[in-house]
Amino acid sequence: MLDYQAPLRDMQFILEALAGLERIGELPGCEDASSDLVSAVLEEAGKFAAGVLAPLNPVGDRQGCRLEGERVSVPDGWQAAYDQFRDAGWIGLSLPPEHGGQGLPKLVSTPVWEMWFSANMAFAMLPQLNVGQTEALMIAASEEQKAIWLEKVVSGEWAATMNLTEPQAGSDLAATRMRAEPTDGGAYRLFGQKIFISYGEHELTPNIVHLVLARLPDAPPGVKGLSLFLVPKYLLDERGEPGPHNDIHCIAIEHKMGIHGSPTCTLSYGDDGGALGYLVGEPHTGLATMFVMMNEARFNVGVQGVALGERAYQAALAYARERVQGRDIVTGEVGLPILAHPDVKRMLVSMRVRLMAMRGLLYSAAGWFDLARHHPDAEVADKYRRYVDLLMPVAKGWCTEVGNDLCDEAIQVFGGMGFVEETGVAQLFRDARVITIYEGTTGIQANDLLGRKILRENGATLRELIADIRETAGQLESHANLGGLAQSLHDQANLLEESTDWLLERRADTADLYAGAVPLLHLLGIACGAWQMARLALVAQAGHEQGEGDAEYLQGLIELTRFYMATQAPQAYAHGHTLRHAGAVLARFPEGGL
């Protein structure tokens, strides 16, 4: 079994140095987020992740879930762990106090969710859905609906799901066929089938609250005709408690490559007269509301990228320190651990630097969420809302791709033993493969970045971000020890600006542009990673100059930044070249040549 220890030092350093924990704690509604409280929360979460969730991870992988009739059984230990998780109030950490949550900033909950995903991603997918559903209901549900459902969802007493995908409607939600027919009592009866529903059926909670996209009889075609319905597994009795079973049935669960402990269900609605549901929000506006839940899920999937990468890095580092093999390439000495081999050390440093870059970006984005929501200056709030919108595809797409790479590299460090299931890294590799796919593939994220985030606003927010990157490069120039980093970061900003200009000049060449959308996403991800590493180096250098903190740790952060600029940043140029040149070739490539 792979051990897991939450990387608290890295987490707390990034929270304070990059994400601005002190600044967030000064915002209205965020005053409880003191440094002492956050440290205590992280420490307790780390204990729960390492002591309760991590030991269950291989159990879930081996046992998986089973469909027995319509009943879905989950792995041993899941129920006890979920009861502890719920009773400790972890689900409501950043959810509204008026509905039973603790109201802490998203910046505080983000590293906590990283721990859950690192320790046991298949388990953590269940409570993650409650958080996303709460956000959607807060925006669109009626006051009566909030009073009935929200407290149970926030507390985790009842589980939550989101139902989008159908056999013929995966990423193309315009093809959705699920229909909703009004009843005389103001409710609706739903008919149809949904697939790929995470935790769509189980008995961990006494009820499951499904949010379902469906069409009303008068719905216009396409995504503008989708409405959102709240459909409980059990209808409520006069006391507000689960009563009769609704007309929802689990007819299959998927046998997957990974995340075996999470049941992925096919749900059939309306086999016996229609599943009773309640309209959330206005008719035909369901997709906009569901996107609130989807955006929350997409951000958390990005966090899964760093989380699984961290677990893989810890395993690879521990193995490299204890595995003795070969001889030192310089001295010829034998009996040394493989960490002494330059290529193994290269892989481990490369893993660590990408983890820090991803973590810096994701935690900073979590702080931007809080600034957008709580900052009293509307102009400041709007800036960070736009930053979140712009970089959401990068947080999801780039971080999950890098997370996959890290799990792959961990297997390489293990060598042949990495290909053996007993070591545990194979499970991480299998679990990680889905994160680039669900909640929108990397290609979908890239199309969103290009079309809806850059071209739609003529690159305005991206240029604002580039200006902030240049400002950081200017700050590097004031430190003699960091001057070389300054030029590297300026180069990243120049590449971003040149690529933006090229995109806008050729916006009419749709086929060419979209053929380069994924390289564009990687380019922006790498550049943002360079920005975050540069910011880390600035704080580390200041600590050095003032004689504060652990000198070796601070020097390590500076050297990590240099390593990023030497190894990761140059890859942005390849993606920029592909963006500008491969699209035209791809657009004219004959299908017969495939």
C-alpha positions in Angstrom: 0.0 0.0 0.0 1.3 3.5 -0.9 1.6 5.8 2.1 0.3 9.3 1.8 1.3 12.4 3.8 -0.3 15.8 2.9 2.4 18.2 1.7 1.5 20.8 4.3 4.6 22.9 4.0 4.2 23.4 0.2 0.5 23.9 0.6 0.8 26.6 3.4 3.7 28.3 1.6 1.7 28.7 -1.6 -1.5 29.7 0.3 0.4 32.6 2.0 3.0 33.5 -0.6 1.1 33.2 -3.9 -2.6 32.9 -3.2 -2.8 35.8 -0.7 -4.4 34.0 2.3 -4.0 37.1 4.4 -5.7 39.3 1.8 -8.6 36.8 1.4 -9.0 36.7 5.1 -9.7 40.5 5.1 -12.6 40.2 2.7 -16.2 40.6 4.0 -17.5 37.2 4.9 -14.0 35.6 5.0 -12.8 37.0 8.3 -12.7 33.6 10.0 -9.9 32.4 7.7 -7.0 33.3 10.0 -3.6 31.7 9.5 -4.0 29.7 12.7 -7.4 28.4 11.8 -6.3 27.4 8.3 -3.3 25.6 9.7 -5.5 23.7 12.1 -7.9 22.7 9.3 -5.2 21.5 7.0 -3.5 19.5 9.7 -6.8 17.7 10.7 -7.6 17.1 7.0 -4.2 15.7 6.5 -4.7 13.2 9.4 -8.1 12.1 8.1 -6.7 11.7 4.5 -3.7 9.7 5.6 -5.4 7.7 8.4 -8.9 7.0 7.0 -9.2 7.5 3.3 -5.7 6.4 2.0 -5.9 2.9 3.4 -9.3 2.4 1.7 -7.9 3.4 -1.8 -6.5 0.0 -2.7 -9.6 -1.7 -1.2 -11.9 0.3 -3.5 -9.7 -0.6 -6.5 -9.7 -4.3 -5.7 -13.3 -4.8 -4.7 -15.0 -2.2 -7.0 -18.8 -1.8 -6.9 -21.4 -4.4 -7.7 -24.9 -4.2 -9.1 -27.2 -6.7 -7.4 -30.7 -6.3 -8.9 -31.1 -2.5 -8.6 -28.9 -2.2 -5.5 -25.4 -0.9 -5.9 -22.9 -2.1 -3.2 -19.7 -0.1 -2.6 -16.4 -1.3 -1.2 -15.8 -2.3 2.3 -15.1 0.6 4.6 -16.9 3.2 2.4 -19.9 3.5 4.7 -17.9 4.1 7.9 -15.6 6.5 6.2 -18.5 8.5 4.7 -20.2 8.7 8.1 -17.0 10.1 9.7 -16.5 12.5 6.8 -20.1 13.7 7.0 -20.2 14.0 10.8 -16.9 16.0 10.8 -18.6 18.6 8.5 -16.0 18.4 5.7 -18.6 18.7 2.9 -19.8 22.1 4.1 -16.3 23.6 4.7 -16.7 26.4 2.1 -20.5 26.3 1.8 -23.0 28.9 3.1 -23.5 29.1 6.9 -27.2 29.9 6.4 -27.6 26.4 5.0 -25.4 24.6 7.5 -22.0 25.1 6.0 -18.9 26.7 7.6 -18.5 29.5 5.1 -14.7 29.4 4.8 -13.2 30.7 1.5 -12.6 28.5 -1.5 -8.9 29.1 -1.0 -9.1 27.2 2.2 -11.1 24.3 0.9 -9.0 23.8 -2.2 -5.9 22.2 -0.5 -8.3 20.2 1.6 -9.9 18.7 -1.5 -6.5 18.1 -2.9 -5.8 15.9 0.1 -9.1 13.9 -0.4 -8.4 13.3 -4.0 -4.8 12.3 -3.3 -5.8 9.9 -0.6 -8.8 8.3 -2.3 -10.2 9.9 -5.5 -12.9 7.3 -6.0 -14.3 8.1 -2.5 -14.0 11.9 -2.8 -16.0 12.1 -6.0 -19.2 11.5 -3.9 -19.0 14.5 -1.5 -17.6 16.7 -4.3 -20.9 16.4 -6.1 -22.7 17.9 -3.1 -20.5 21.0 -3.2 -21.3 21.5 -6.9 -25.0 20.9 -6.5 -25.1 23.4 -3.6 -23.6 26.1 -5.9 -26.2 25.4 -8.6 -29.2 25.4 -6.2 -28.0 28.6 -4.5 -28.3 30.4 -7.8 -31.4 29.0 -9.3 -33.6 27.2 -6.8 -36.7 28.8 -5.3 -36.7 29.7 -1.6 -39.0 26.8 -1.0 -36.7 24.4 -2.7 -33.7 25.7 -0.8 -35.6 25.2 2.5 -36.4 21.6 1.6 -33.2 20.4 0.0 -30.2 22.5 0.7 -29.4 21.8 4.3 -29.5 18.0 3.6 -27.2 18.4 0.6 -24.7 20.8 2.4 -24.5 18.5 5.4 -24.1 15.4 3.3 -27.1 13.7 4.9 -28.3 13.2 1.4 -26.1 12.6 -1.6 -26.1 14.5 -4.9 -25.5 13.9 -8.6 -25.7 15.7 -11.9 -27.3 14.0 -14.9 -26.3 15.3 -18.3 -25.0 12.5 -20.5 -27.2 10.2 -22.6 -26.2 7.4 -25.0 -26.6 9.7 -28.0 -25.7 13.0 -26.2 -22.2 13.0 -24.7 -20.4 16.3 -25.2 -23.2 17.4 -27.6 -25.9 18.3 -25.1 -28.0 19.7 -27.9 -28.9 16.0 -28.6 -30.5 15.5 -25.2 -33.8 13.6 -25.4 -34.8 13.2 -21.8 -38.3 14.6 -21.6 -40.3 16.2 -18.8 -44.1 16.4 -18.8 -46.0 18.7 -16.5 -48.5 17.3 -14.0 -51.5 19.0 -12.5 -49.7 19.6 -9.2 -47.0 21.7 -10.6 -44.3 19.0 -10.7 -43.1 17.1 -13.7 -42.7 13.5 -14.8 -39.4 12.6 -16.4 -38.8 9.9 -19.0 -35.5 8.8 -20.5 -32.1 7.5 -19.7 -28.9 9.0 -18.4 -25.4 7.4 -18.5 -22.1 7.9 -16.8 -23.7 9.1 -13.6 -21.1 9.1 -10.8 -22.7 7.7 -7.6 -26.0 7.5 -9.3 -27.1 4.7 -7.0 -25.8 3.5 -3.6 -27.0 3.2 -0.1 -24.4 5.4 1.7 -27.1 8.0 2.3 -30.9 7.6 2.9 -31.6 9.7 -0.2 -29.9 10.9 -3.4 -30.8 14.2 -5.0 -30.4 14.2 -8.8 -30.1 17.3 -10.9 -31.3 16.3 -14.4 -31.3 18.1 -17.8 -34.5 17.4 -19.8 -36.8 18.9 -22.3 -40.3 20.3 -21.8 -42.9 19.7 -24.4 -42.6 23.2 -25.8 -38.8 23.3 -25.7 -37.0 24.9 -28.6 -34.3 22.7 -30.3 -30.7 22.6 -29.2 -29.2 23.6 -25.8 -31.5 26.5 -25.5 -34.4 24.0 -24.9 -32.9 22.3 -21.9 -34.5 22.7 -18.4 -33.2 21.6 -15.1 -35.1 19.4 -12.7 -34.5 18.2 -9.1 -35.4 14.5 -9.0 -35.0 12.7 -5.7 -34.4 8.9 -5.4 -37.1 8.9 -2.7 -40.0 11.2 -2.7 -40.5 13.0 0.6 -43.4 12.2 3.0 -45.4 14.8 4.9 -42.5 15.1 7.5 -39.9 15.9 4.8 -38.3 12.5 5.2 -37.6 9.9 2.4 -40.8 8.0 1.5 -41.8 6.1 -1.6 -39.2 5.1 -4.2 -39.3 7.4 -7.2 -39.5 6.0 -10.7 -35.7 5.9 -11.1 -33.8 2.7 -11.6 -30.1 1.8 -11.9 -30.0 -0.6 -14.8 -26.2 -0.9 -15.2 -22.9 0.1 -13.8 -19.7 0.5 -15.9 -16.7 -1.7 -15.6 -14.0 0.9 -15.9 -10.2 1.2 -16.3 -9.9 3.0 -13.0 -11.8 4.7 -10.1 -13.3 1.3 -9.4 -14.6 2.4 -6.0 -16.9 5.0 -7.6 -20.1 3.5 -9.1 -20.7 4.9 -12.6 -24.3 4.3 -13.3 -26.9 4.1 -16.1 -30.2 5.5 -14.7 -33.5 4.8 -16.3 -36.3 7.4 -15.6 -40.0 6.8 -16.1 -40.3 3.0 -16.6 -43.4 3.0 -14.4 -45.3 6.2 -15.1 -42.6 8.8 -14.9 -40.1 10.0 -12.3 -41.4 12.9 -10.3 -39.2 16.0 -10.4 -39.3 19.7 -9.8 -38.3 22.5 -12.1 -35.2 24.4 -10.9 -35.1 28.0 -12.2 -36.9 29.2 -15.3 -37.9 26.9 -18.2 -35.3 26.4 -20.9 -32.5 27.9 -18.8 -31.2 24.6 -17.3 -27.9 24.5 -19.1 -26.8 27.8 -17.6 -27.5 26.6 -14.1 -25.9 23.2 -14.7 -22.8 25.0 -15.9 -22.4 26.4 -12.4 -22.2 22.8 -11.1 -20.0 21.8 -14.1 -17.6 24.7 -13.5 -17.2 23.7 -9.9 -16.6 20.1 -11.0 -14.1 21.2 -13.7 -12.1 23.1 -11.2 -12.1 20.1 -8.8 -11.0 17.8 -11.6 -8.1 20.1 -12.2 -7.3 19.7 -8.5 -7.5 16.0 -9.0 -4.6 16.4 -11.5 -2.2 17.8 -8.9 -3.6 15.5 -6.2 -2.9 12.3 -8.2 0.4 13.7 -9.4 1.4 14.4 -5.7 0.6 10.9 -4.7 2.6 9.5 -7.6 5.5 11.7 -6.8 5.5 10.7 -3.1 5.5 7.0 -4.2 8.3 7.5 -6.7 10.5 9.5 -4.4 10.1 6.9 -1.6 11.0 4.1 -4.0 14.0 6.0 -5.5 15.4 6.5 -2.0 15.3 2.8 -1.0 15.8 0.9 -4.3 19.5 0.0 -4.7 20.5 -0.7 -8.3 23.5 -0.2 -10.5 26.6 2.0 -9.9 27.3 5.7 -9.8 27.9 6.9 -13.3 30.7 9.3 -12.1 32.5 7.5 -9.2 31.6 3.9 -10.1 30.4 3.4 -6.5 27.9 0.6 -6.0 25.2 0.1 -3.4 23.6 3.5 -3.9 19.8 4.0 -4.2 18.6 4.9 -7.7 18.0 8.5 -6.7 21.7 8.9 -7.3 21.2 8.2 -11.0 21.0 11.5 -12.9 18.0 10.5 -15.0 16.0 9.3 -12.0 16.8 12.6 -10.2 15.8 14.5 -13.4 12.4 12.7 -13.4 11.7 13.4 -9.7 12.7 17.1 -9.9 10.6 17.4 -13.0 7.7 15.9 -11.2 8.1 18.2 -8.2 8.4 21.4 -10.3 5.3 20.7 -12.3 3.4 19.9 -9.0 4.4 23.3 -7.6 3.5 25.1 -10.8 0.0 23.5 -11.0 -0.6 24.0 -7.3 0.4 27.7 -7.6 -2.0 28.2 -10.5 -4.9 26.3 -8.8 -4.6 27.9 -5.4 -4.2 31.3 -7.0 -7.4 30.7 -9.0 -9.2 29.6 -5.8 -8.2 33.0 -4.3 -9.6 34.7 -7.5 -12.9 32.9 -6.9 -13.0 34.5 -3.4 -12.0 37.9 -4.7 -14.7 37.7 -7.4 -17.3 36.8 -4.9 -16.4 38.9 -1.9 -14.4 41.9 -2.9 -16.3 45.2 -2.2 -14.8 46.9 -5.2 -16.8 45.8 -8.2 -14.0 46.6 -10.6 -11.5 44.4 -8.7 -14.2 41.6 -8.4 -14.8 41.7 -12.1 -11.1 41.4 -13.0 -10.8 38.2 -11.0 -14.1 36.8 -12.2 -12.7 37.2 -15.8 -9.4 35.6 -14.8 -11.3 32.6 -13.4 -13.4 32.4 -16.6 -10.4 32.7 -18.8 -8.3 30.1 -17.0 -10.9 27.5 -16.1 -10.2 25.5 -19.2 -6.5 25.7 -18.4 -7.1 24.7 -14.8 -9.1 21.7 -16.0 -7.3 20.8 -19.2 -3.6 21.5 -18.6 -3.6 20.3 -15.0 -5.2 17.0 -15.8 -2.9 16.4 -18.7 0.1 17.1 -16.5 -1.3 15.0 -13.8 -1.5 12.1 -16.2 2.1 12.7 -17.2 3.3 12.6 -13.6 1.5 9.2 -12.9 3.1 7.9 -16.1 6.6 9.1 -15.0 6.2 7.6 -11.6 5.8 4.2 -13.2 9.0 4.9 -15.1 10.9 5.6 -11.8 9.6 2.3 -10.5 10.7 0.5 -13.6 9.4 -3.0 -13.9 7.8 -2.8 -10.5 5.7 0.1 -11.6 4.0 -2.3 -14.1 3.1 -4.6 -11.2 -0.3 -3.9 -9.5 1.0 -4.7 -6.0 3.2 -1.5 -5.9 0.1 0.7 -6.2 1.3 3.2 -8.8 -0.5 1.3 -11.6 -3.8 2.2 -9.8 -2.8 5.9 -9.8 -2.1 5.7 -13.6 -5.4 4.0 -14.2 -7.4 6.4 -12.0 -5.8 9.4 -13.6 -6.7 8.5 -17.1 -10.3 9.7 -16.7 -9.5 13.2 -15.5 -8.6 14.4 -19.0 -12.0 13.0 -20.2 -14.8 13.6 -17.8 -16.4 17.0 -17.2 -15.2 17.9 -20.8 -12.3 16.5 -22.6 -9.1 18.4 -23.2 -10.2 19.2 -26.7 -13.5 20.7 -25.4 -11.6 22.8 -22.8 -9.3 24.0 -25.6 -12.2 25.0 -27.8 -13.8 26.8 -24.9 -10.6 28.7 -24.3 -10.2 29.7 -27.9 -13.7 30.5 -28.9 -15.6 31.6 -25.8 -12.8 33.0 -23.8 -10.3 34.6 -26.2 -11.9 35.3 -29.6 -15.3 36.4 -28.1 -13.7 39.3 -26.2 -10.9 39.9 -28.6 -8.2 38.7 -26.2 -8.9 41.5 -23.7 -8.6 39.5 -20.5 -5.7 37.5 -21.8 -3.8 40.7 -22.5 -4.6 41.9 -19.0 -3.1 38.6 -17.7 0.0 39.1 -19.9 0.5 42.5 -18.4 0.4 40.9 -14.9 3.0 38.4 -16.0 5.2 41.2 -17.3 4.9 43.0 -14.0 6.2 39.9 -12.2 9.1 39.7 -14.7 9.9 43.3 -13.9 10.0 42.4 -10.2 12.5 39.7 -10.9 14.8 42.2 -12.6 15.3 44.0 -9.3 17.1 41.0 -7.8 20.5 40.3 -9.2 20.2 36.6 -8.3 17.0 36.3 -10.3 17.8 38.2 -13.5 18.0 35.2 -15.7 14.5 34.2 -14.6 13.2 37.6 -15.6 14.2 37.2 -19.2 12.7 33.7 -19.3 9.4 35.1 -18.0 9.5 38.0 -20.4 10.0 35.5 -23.2 6.8 33.6 -22.1 4.8 36.8 -22.1 6.1 37.7 -25.6 5.1 34.3 -26.9 1.7 34.7 -25.4 1.2 38.1 -26.9 2.5 37.0 -30.4 0.1 34.1 -30.3 -2.8 36.2 -29.3 -2.1 38.6 -32.1 -1.9 35.7 -34.6 -5.2 34.3 -33.4 -7.1 37.6 -33.7 -5.6 38.3 -37.1 -6.8 34.9 -38.4 -10.0 34.6 -36.6 -11.8 33.9 -39.9 -9.7 30.8 -40.5 -11.9 28.7 -38.2 -10.5 25.3 -39.2 -6.9 26.4 -38.8 -7.5 28.0 -35.4 -9.4 25.1 -33.8 -6.9 22.6 -35.1 -4.4 24.4 -32.9 -6.7 24.8 -29.9 -5.1 22.1 -27.7 -1.5 23.4 -28.3 -2.8 26.9 -27.4 -4.2 25.5 -24.1 -0.8 23.9 -23.3 1.0 27.1 -24.2 -1.1 29.1 -21.8 -0.8 26.5 -19.1 3.0 26.4 -19.4 3.3 30.2 -19.4 1.0 30.5 -16.3 3.1 27.8 -14.6 6.2 29.9 -15.3 4.5 32.9 -13.9 3.6 31.1 -10.7 7.1 29.6 -10.3 8.5 33.1 -10.8 6.3 34.4 -8.0 7.5 31.6 -5.7 11.1 32.5 -6.5 10.4 36.2 -5.6 9.0 35.3 -2.2 11.8 32.7 -1.6 14.5 35.3 -2.5 12.9 37.9 -0.2 12.9 35.3 2.6 16.6 34.7 2.0 17.5 38.3 2.0 15.6 38.9 5.3 17.0 35.7 6.9 13.5 34.3 7.4 12.3 30.7 7.0 14.1 27.5 6.1 17.1 28.6 4.0 17.4 25.2 2.3 13.7 25.0 1.4 13.7 28.6 0.1 16.8 27.9 -2.0 15.1 24.8 -3.3 12.2 26.9 -4.6 14.5 29.2 -6.5 16.3 26.2 -8.0 13.0 24.6 -8.9 12.1 27.8 -10.7 15.3 27.7 -12.7 14.6 24.1 -13.5 11.1 25.0 -14.8 12.5 27.7 -17.0 15.2 25.3 -18.3 12.9 22.3 -19.0 9.2 23.2 -19.0 9.1 26.7 -20.3 10.8 25.9 -23.7 8.0 23.5 -24.5 5.7 26.5 -24.9 7.6 27.4 -28.1 6.8 24.1 -29.6 3.2 24.5 -28.8 3.3 28.0 -30.3 4.8 26.7 -33.5 2.2 24.0 -33.7 -0.6 26.6 -33.2 0.7 28.7 -36.1 1.6 26.1 -38.6 -0.1 22.7 -38.0 -3.7 23.9 -38.5 -3.3 24.7 -42.2 -1.8 21.3 -42.8 -4.5 19.5 -40.8 -7.2 21.4 -42.6 -6.1 20.3 -46.0 -5.1 16.8 -45.0 -7.2 14.3 -47.1 -9.3 11.8 -45.2 -8.0 9.1 -47.6 -4.6 9.6 -46.1 -5.6 8.3 -42.7 
